[in-house]
Amino acid sequence: MFKRLININQESKHSVFIFGPRGTGKTSWLKQHFGDALYFDLLNDDIYTELSARPTRLNDKIPDGYQGWVIVDEVQKIPAILNEVHRLIEGRNLRFILTGSSARKLKAQGVNLLAGRALTYHMHPLTCLELGEQFSLTKSLVLGHLPMAITSNEPEKYLSSYVASYLREEVLQEGLTRNIALFTRFLETASFSQGEVLNYTAISREIASNRHTVANFFEILEDLLIACRVPVFSKRATRDMVNSPKFYYFDAGVYRSIRPQGPLDSASEIDGATLETLFLQEAKAYNDYFDLGYSFYYWRTRDKKEVDFILYGKKGFFAFEIKRKARLDTKDFKGLKAFAKDYPEAKFYMLYGGNETYFEGNVQVVPFKQALRNLPKLLSGVL
């Protein structure tokens, strides 16, 4: 239904990695655009069992003289198969597309990542540009942008199932932790840190564990590509800065599905974190799809002056503050104004819940929905 922004040249001579969380549409996109390729799905029990026992059987399954693409889906299930893929690229001049929804085993086992012989791409949740006329900010802030959450008749059930079947079962099946109950508690507790500076000690106390285990759990989430930690921007720092990262689940709908909500939970806290999440997932997607080269940071001083996101790269230097409210006052600009004193080279944006576009000094104030629609051009230097 959606025209995706990812673009792989079918005539390319290079093999390809496509990394992305489960449910972002990697398999569907490949079947649509590379329908004639040989396809090996490592989530299929029979194929997994056969190739896991002897990865060299992959060679036997590819006909002599074959010149087309070979797709190996969820390659992290059998990390050792990459050695066979490497051999086939060298020996038979074959082209592979290798998808993965986890880098954990690949990193842990130090496997052959094809020695630079494959280009790397990333698949993200849908963007508002890909959604086009179907984009609804209200809907996006509740359901996020996973394709099935957008198209399902029961999106809440899909998101709940995604969390249960993937975030928990994937971790259990991969043997990433022996204590799935503890990890499940951690998932919920981590959701309270969405958009916040991480405090590993407080989280470990909350789940009755230790700091080392909590740090390992966050690494698992990152390796499964379902969360990221955003470091503090400290280039040329003249102020006393915090040094802990901020945390985000990769999709607004997934975050909302994990985050417990009850009478004592503040809607403003949840909605504010969701807005930041939606901005981050959009910006990260455009950064990868258009090869923009930005690094992502936030900025926060010890005296609590803060800017939500700093994007820094060859194409630009941006500071973004995000507010859900429709009316802004002077104190809302405190962080951006402080950052502007230290980094006048940057461009400064306040994204908010109102409808007017205007300047507050050197800060451009833009309605959040409008900013999302213009984000690809803005980051590409067109605006």
C-alpha angles and dihedrals in degrees: 000000000000131000103227123215095223109105126192119177107236090205093054118124092211126094116234142220117205113192124185142128119278113274098030092111105258096138095043092049093049093049089051097048102028100034093145095055124110105255129207115182110197090194086069106095096217095049092043093051094047098047094038091058092049119005090189087074086079087076091054091054094056112079120238111265094018110157103177133093123289117209121201108187121208093005093180088076089074108023092176090065089076090073089057091046089052090051092050093049090053099037103036101021091236125165119225136193108202119189126197137179094187136041093187101099093035091056096038095053095041090228126182107276091194094270094263094312093121130063117230124228132173130217117208135183113282117289126221087250090058092044091053112171090002091066112114117174092205091053094043092055090056104035104023122212109291105133095236092048088055097046103031121107087219105036095163091056090047092053092046089050091047091057094044100042100036112026092043106027095041090054091048095046093047090050091233091146134006094212105068092166091058091046091051090054088048092054091057094042091049089055089066087061093056106136091001134113106263120249106189093183093055092047093049089051091049094054094037095243137104135275094250092056092048092050089050091050091054089051089052091054091051093046090051086054092234098112141022138201116224114211126220118263107242105157110139089353116185097173132069103267133195113245105204121099128240120241133226136173108227099246133039093224094050090050092050090048093053097040111093111232125196143137092292096049116101114235090205092057093049095043093046092052090046092055091051091047093052092049092048096048091049094048093047091050094052090044090059100036094049095035092235097159100220123156116215125228142150127219127225132158126208089253088058103254103148144179116196100220137012117190113195128180147109092290096052154319116246137176117199127189118186126204126175096205123097097221122055129201134194097272091058089070095050096103096044092048091051091048091048091057090056097037111028089162092073130088114238127216134180112197113195146163097259131095105235129090116212145133125261099193106301093343118099111216113209133175108253096237092050091048092054091052092049096041097099092053093042095052092042091056095246094117 
